């Protein structure tokens, strides 16, 4: 596996994983509105918030960095992100666990996705 790029730091002390699926037509404005209005958190704190779509094959991560919002988006070609089971609306994870999730691991069982290699997008 090659070295990943554009990743959140593994040393982040706290990342929030939103358990419910969201409408992925939402941009950073819609997602930070969830952070502020539904969760009662400060979207300008620099904390990372992770959201998934209904099919669980896409994630968006949003956070404030100094002078604007940053949004990280990943769409899986074939598999699904392994989202933790029911519980509280938010789950707190570490930066290391977030990177495991992005890599395709079920953070409960530590089983990864298959590595896919394609020749063409069409």
HUMO-V864160 format. One record per helix or strand of 3 or more residues. SS is the DSSP state (alpha for helix, beta for strand). FROM is the first residue (numbers start at 1). TO is the last residue. If there is no record, write none. Layout:
ss->SS from->FROM to->TO
ss->SS from->FROM to->TO
//
This chain:
ss->beta from->15 to->18
ss->alpha from->28 to->38
ss->beta from->48 to->52
ss->beta from->58 to->65
ss->beta from->68 to->75
ss->beta from->90 to->93
ss->alpha from->95 to->102
//
